[in-house]
Amino acid sequence: MKYITEYRNKQRVEKLLDAIHAEATGSYHLMEVCGSHTHAIRRHGLQSLLPDQIRLLSGPGCPVCVSDQSYIDKIIALAGYKDMIIATFGDLLRVPGTEKSLQVCREEGADIRVVYSPMQALDLAKQYPGRQVIFPAIGFETTAPSSAVTLRQAKSANQNNFSLLSAHKLMPPAMQAVINEGVRLNGYICPGHVSTITGSGIYHVFPEKYNVATVIAGFEPTDILQAVLMLVRQINNRNFKTEIQYIRAVRPEGNPKAKAIMNDVFVRADDSWRGFGNLPNSGLQPGPEYAGWDAGLKFTIPTPQKTENGKCICGEILQGKKQPESCTLFASLCTPQNPVGACMVSAEGSCQAHYKYRNYETQN
Ligand code: SF4
């Protein structure tokens, strides 16, 4: 298929849509597992342009959303330690823990600072040698390499007052969990950013074992529509495989250097996911050589029994079983200004995307 250089060109969009409408003769349940895809699909009203028999679902692609509430509770507990600085991405601040959020902790006096990279957190540790600095490390394979580089630097500089509380997660176990949950699905729009690091090999199991079509897609309207067309063709022909639509950024082998450093610093571990519970070997924790920089080992962290808001259906939304509009709190008691659950807090969350662009599907 020809490489598209004008990603929002109207004629190209129309041409792709014509092909999709002509070729989509069956029933297609396509899931994206990337918050940036969720937002692009909603922002451009792509679902409304597609034939009714193509249904786009959102899955577990937002790193903040999939981080379990107990993880937030652990950071909150650590924030209460004497001489502690929590250096976090801003997205985590308003995610509700069992009793409160990091934002509330900050208002109560805890030293919680927003950083834009783990390296900035390490710089804080250098700036305050008499204090402990913890970076809550969230994200998929996309962000894990930068955490790995930071841990390496902290170790080589003997920066012992720095540590990282890892909630880094791997994409394939979540995609597998969606299938295990029995969600009706015949195609995955695979995440472009994750795939720049991992390459395409991590998805092969889905077409080979489950007859689920897989296409790695970019983030512009023509990228996503082209990926949809590629998926429709795989499904129509029952020729299930992994294809790369996002060829301007993703190579089949991924980024070997980033993978090497990630594998050197982190080891696989079981991890807890919002919506899925504990998934075996689905997370990354610092390896034994980095135990001194692993906040989970360095500090004793009491975890309160978590109680989630019974009306929030974030978990089922992340599983692809429900849409945000099915939640009784959506756009009434739960908004980006007053979020009840993680999926409304995060800029990559499904609920926020559906709220922000809630009129676009009908107007575009
Ligand atoms: S709308 Fe709010 S309460 Fe409902 S599922 Fe989404 S985040 Fe949870």
Residues whose N, C-alpha, C, O or C-beta is under 5 A from the ligand:
A	BS01	SF4	K311 C312 I313 C314 P324 C327 L329 F330 C334 V340 G341 A342 C343 M344 C351
